[in-house]
Amino acid sequence: MEANLSLPRVEFPSHNDFFRVEVALTKKDVPMRIWMESKESKAQWECVVKDFKEHLGKGVTHHLPSNVILTSLQDGLSSMDHDVEEEMEVDGCDVDLTESQDGHLNLELNLKAFRSLEVKYDFDMKPMKIEKVDILEAKIRDLEEDKIPAFLFVSSTEAVNQDEDIVWDEESSSNEDFFELSEDMTELRLESTRRVSFSAGG
């Protein structure tokens, strides 16, 4: 199976923790593997889906096509990921994660269509055995995902002589976690507390 969807920071309505979520597929919609990792504890769970009918909620008699279920699940998960640049609006699709027995989690997918049709799918997320190396890899993933881009943009439209300071335009932008410009805009302080003065010749 290959990862078809990978989300680094999903927050479910009924859970306080953040989760890394991955949906892996074969060439078809099934079999499908749902994998989750707690951002806090680094615990991991998985569910291998071979037939969506086996995951119908209790009392549900209607069944939707596999591609509809898969697309709805992916859209629902993506809408709850905090790293998605644009907010997603998903109508008629609710995804949640609840506690179950023996360390299991239950991933719930509720779909509504045409006001009268409501279908629920339950995916039993089974806890996985975690080794020390798995925890280390999880922490490395956190570090890679939490990298903040460093950027600085300043401009000057005023000509100066070689022995004069550059007069920067008032508008500027930068990542304040890395850069800090002095009030007179002649000095740049880096995150490491080193200071860099800059000038330019004509």
C-alpha positions in Angstrom: 0.0 0.0 0.0 1.1 3.6 -0.6 0.1 6.6 1.4 -2.7 8.5 -0.4 -3.2 11.0 2.4 -0.9 12.2 5.1 -2.0 14.8 7.7 0.4 15.9 10.5 -2.0 17.7 12.9 -5.6 16.5 13.1 -7.8 17.5 16.0 -11.0 15.5 16.6 -14.1 17.1 18.3 -14.2 14.5 21.1 -10.4 14.2 21.7 -8.0 16.7 23.3 -4.9 15.3 21.6 -3.6 16.0 18.2 -3.0 13.1 15.8 -0.8 12.4 12.8 -3.1 10.5 10.3 -2.3 8.5 7.2 -4.5 6.7 4.8 -2.8 4.2 2.5 -4.3 2.5 -0.5 -3.6 -0.1 -3.1 -4.6 0.6 -6.7 -8.2 0.2 -5.7 -10.3 1.7 -2.9 -9.8 -1.4 -0.8 -7.9 -2.8 1.0 -7.2 0.4 2.8 -5.1 1.1 5.9 -5.8 3.9 8.3 -2.9 4.7 10.7 -2.8 7.2 13.5 -0.2 8.5 15.9 -0.7 10.5 19.0 1.4 13.7 18.9 1.6 13.7 22.7 2.2 10.0 23.7 3.5 8.7 20.4 1.1 5.8 20.7 0.0 4.3 17.3 -3.1 2.6 16.0 -4.2 1.1 12.8 -7.2 -0.4 11.0 -7.0 -2.4 7.8 -10.3 -2.2 5.8 -11.0 -5.0 3.4 -14.7 -4.4 2.9 -16.5 -1.2 3.9 -19.7 -3.2 4.6 -18.0 -4.8 7.5 -17.7 -1.4 9.2 -21.3 -0.3 8.9 -22.7 1.0 12.1 -25.3 -0.9 14.1 -28.7 -0.8 12.6 -27.5 0.7 9.3 -29.0 -0.9 6.3 -27.9 1.4 3.5 -24.4 1.1 2.0 -22.6 3.7 -0.2 -20.1 3.1 -2.9 -16.5 2.6 -1.8 -15.2 5.7 -3.6 -17.8 7.9 -2.0 -16.9 6.6 1.5 -13.1 7.0 0.9 -13.5 10.5 -0.5 -15.7 11.6 2.4 -13.3 10.1 5.0 -10.3 11.9 3.5 -12.2 15.2 3.1 -13.5 14.9 6.7 -10.0 14.2 8.1 -8.4 17.0 6.0 -10.9 19.5 7.3 -9.7 18.9 10.8 -6.0 19.2 10.1 -4.5 22.4 11.5 -1.7 22.5 8.9 -4.1 22.8 6.0 -3.6 26.3 4.5 -7.2 26.8 3.5 -10.2 26.0 5.6 -12.3 23.2 4.1 -16.1 23.1 4.3 -17.4 19.5 4.2 -21.2 19.2 4.0 -22.9 16.1 5.2 -19.8 14.5 6.6 -18.7 14.2 10.2 -15.6 12.4 11.5 -14.8 11.9 15.1 -12.6 9.7 17.3 -13.7 8.2 20.6 -12.2 6.0 23.2 -13.0 2.2 23.1 -12.0 -0.8 25.2 -8.6 -2.3 25.7 -6.8 0.8 24.4 -8.7 0.8 21.1 -10.0 3.9 19.5 -13.1 4.1 17.3 -13.0 6.3 14.2 -16.5 7.3 13.3 -17.7 8.5 9.9 -21.2 9.8 9.6 -22.6 10.6 6.2 -25.8 12.4 5.4 -27.4 12.8 2.0 -30.8 14.0 0.8 -31.9 14.8 4.4 -33.4 11.4 4.9 -30.3 9.2 4.2 -27.8 8.8 7.0 -25.0 6.2 7.0 -22.5 5.5 9.7 -19.2 3.6 9.5 -17.1 2.6 12.5 -13.4 1.8 12.1 -11.8 -0.1 15.1 -8.4 1.4 15.5 -6.2 -1.3 17.1 -3.2 -0.3 19.2 0.2 -1.1 17.7 3.2 -2.4 19.6 5.7 0.5 19.8 9.5 0.1 20.2 11.9 2.8 21.3 13.0 3.4 17.7 9.4 4.1 16.8 9.2 6.8 19.5 12.5 8.3 18.2 11.2 8.3 14.6 8.0 10.1 15.8 10.0 12.8 17.5 12.1 13.3 14.4 8.9 13.7 12.4 7.7 16.3 14.8 11.0 18.3 14.4 10.8 18.1 10.7 7.1 19.2 10.6 7.6 22.0 13.1 10.3 23.8 11.0 9.3 27.4 10.6 10.4 29.2 7.4 12.8 32.0 8.0 12.2 35.0 5.7 13.1 38.7 5.6 11.9 41.2 3.1 13.0 44.9 3.0 13.3 47.3 0.1 14.6 50.8 -0.6 13.6 53.1 -3.4 15.8 56.0 -2.4 19.3 56.4 -4.0 22.2 57.0 -1.6 25.9 57.7 -2.0 28.5 55.0 -1.1 29.3 56.4 2.3 25.6 56.9 3.3 23.3 54.5 5.1 20.5 52.9 3.1 17.1 54.4 3.8 14.7 51.5 3.9 11.0 51.8 3.0 8.7 51.7 5.9 7.0 48.5 4.7 8.8 45.4 5.5 8.0 41.8 6.5 9.9 39.1 8.3 9.5 36.1 10.5 9.9 37.6 14.0 11.0 34.2 15.4 14.2 34.7 13.5 14.7 38.3 12.7 14.3 41.6 14.4 15.0 45.0 12.7 16.1 48.0 14.8 13.8 51.0 14.9 16.1 53.0 12.5 16.1 49.9 10.2 19.9 49.8 10.0 20.6 46.8 12.2 19.4 43.2 11.9 19.3 41.0 15.0 19.3 37.2 14.4 17.7 34.6 16.5 21.1 33.6 17.9 21.5 37.2 19.3 24.2 38.0 16.9 23.8 41.4 15.2 24.5 42.2 11.6 24.8 45.8 10.3 24.3 46.2 6.6 25.0 48.8 4.0 25.4 49.0 0.3 27.5 51.1 -2.1 26.4 53.1 -5.1 
